[in-house]
């Protein structure tokens, strides 16, 4: 078994190494035809002329080509801004499209081969590494999680975190440097939507791949828990079908790109003008998407959360939660359980919710009135700030990049406005709770250790008090790792929840304590 896992690790590292190497492949040559096909007519005489020094030069490195292109592009825009010629400033993102159109080489002529050599080998290697674990006895095993360099903020964890942070920065703000990676998945994109892959298609593919492959790991690791089995299959299904395949098929049918499971305010651009116009102009299906999205957060969230708690979404449907539960599972024990962290969490996540509501109100005011100024504040600046700091830095760079450093639910715990909205319903009006049997608790601490939301579950269990927290996502991991069956996820009348610790029997010493 160990030899198979070592072989799998070697194959994975080979595939991963080749994937990194592909960034240095291909040649890049800009031609007049490429400029004519990619620049808008009004930019041909300005940007097209400025790019003349790059024409017909062969670059053996895409990063060098992109750097020189961006230098010329930014120099031109800065000159317009210095002269306050705001009408001439170019806001179109040309760098990615022109870099990709200028590429020639093996990634363009043999994408399927390199798709296998990179993603194919990586998947094979991962499966060879995780499948042998099925021979072990079912049940949770701590396996030195606080001594392993990969799961205890060691050098491997820092390396993975650094890689994820840099990947998200490039993906969100410098996608032109990832052109070669998008070319690898062009065949998949063409089969789904009929066009070449964009940076967001690359992201969706990687996201779905991670959830699916690491989901297999979850199915093996937690095969002793039927709840974890069904929950893992659910997030794999919703991510693969509703977040990846269905939206791409809609694009191939000339319909709006739409993720039917995404809900405002997590889907913060739902009410942006371009999105509303796209839905309205798409006829009946677009109107249905608009009504569906509005009903989800107005009606769907309160009703579903009342009956099932926020777990119905955060742990069974949500893509962010799906990635956290699969790719992020090795890091769940790193969540901070301190009182200070809980205080920061409460203020921060509800602050983001308020920010999202205010931003959306301003955006809708601008949409219906045509005025960008709301009480002397530019709504476009507010929505740009939200997109950069919350949608990009917090949700992406920090939310995923900090998995190996702060646990797998950093975004869900501290920043997700939808989680805050769901949590308010769960705390005040919901049938969901985690019941405890304090008399059976042996204080092993597994429950608190594996709580990804930083809840000190053991403290509740020892008091015999139901766990009713707005932050709890109902992942059920505390129950799955408990060796004594102390914790159970239940639904009953909200009036029957034990909110104050009762007098309970502790152990077998026949001693009663009043909390």
Secondary structure, DSSP 8 states (H G I E B T S, - for coil): -HHHHHHHHHHHHHHHHHHHHGGG-SEEEB-HHHHHHHS-HHHHTTHHHHGGGGBT-EES-HHHHHHHHHHHHHHHHHHHHHTT-GGG---S-HHHHHHHHTEESHHHH-HHHHHIIIIIHHHHHHHHHHHGGGGS-SS---TTTTT-TTTTT-HHHHHHHHHHHHHHHHHHH-GGGGHHHHHHTHHHHHHHHSS---HHHHHHHHHHHHHHHHHHHHHHHTTT-HHHHHHHHHHHHIIIIIIIIHHHHHHHTT-----TT--TTTSTTTTSHHHHHHHHTTTHHHHHHHHHHHHIIIIIHHHHHHHHTTHHHHTTT-HHHHHHHHTTGGGGGGS--SHHHHHHHHHHHHHHHHHHHHHHHHHHHHHHH---EETTEEHHHHHHHHIIIIIIIIIIIIHHHTHHHH-TTHHHHHT-HHHHHHHHHHHHS-SEEEEE-GGG-----HHHHH-TT---HHHHHHHT--B--TT-----HHHHH-SS--EEEEE--GGG---S---EEETTTTEEE--
